[in-house]
């Protein structure tokens, strides 16, 4: 059977966050985040974050589902995704909250290979999926 959506969201978010690892390890990523938060940069930062979260959601369900399942060693035959715009917005808001929280957690993580960040990400994504399922936003 395919893995739960929380695992797929987390795998996609981890892939993207791992790209920040060299900068976080250099103790400079917080500076980049601060520059991105400046008022004149905020629209660009928000747009980039929205695109990142959209890709994470698409990777986990919908257009990227087969690739996501294959990367985790599962066969997958299916489709879907949040076609309802309200459900899609709720899904993206939840995933965005977890992604940003994990990115902030990563800044202070001194564990080997950011292991604590990945545990944090997995746990928060599972919680977010349970909340979305309870609210009728996602199935799984």
Steps between C-alpha positions, in 0.01 A plus 500: 500500500612856445639691797285750685489851356683633803806296397479632145464862607790453743719333234444789260556764769813321619639493147454876470625578851808284448600742224538764772725278715836642383380855570351408837822321592700810408290692755398750231151380400333713765648805324340396171169447677526847656568660161203313354278637776583865428189691386626558146590129463193352671285468184774309317566283805130425542470408133803270516364336815163451334664333200706276728196393698300443183774271370510311831123447482513399135785259570305335779159486334394555147738578222810374682348200678663226294844658535454547873395140551782370282759702695380327816513155341125454445307419188210734445201499274274788567439866472328770682589798701308780656287618206268710717659848523407535868650161586809583292543829688460324836746231395755757387458705819558195718800381300641853492475528878684174547764585238580840653500353852745232392720758329513704822563185706787415267678825590558382856544130426850377577423130462696294248352541154211705640342180636294693756368728229385202294329347808336836571388526137355147498314556828358840404396379154322203653318733741406736216361212293297373794356850545425535128335156493290586805392821328419313180788653305702194405459126504807348656 
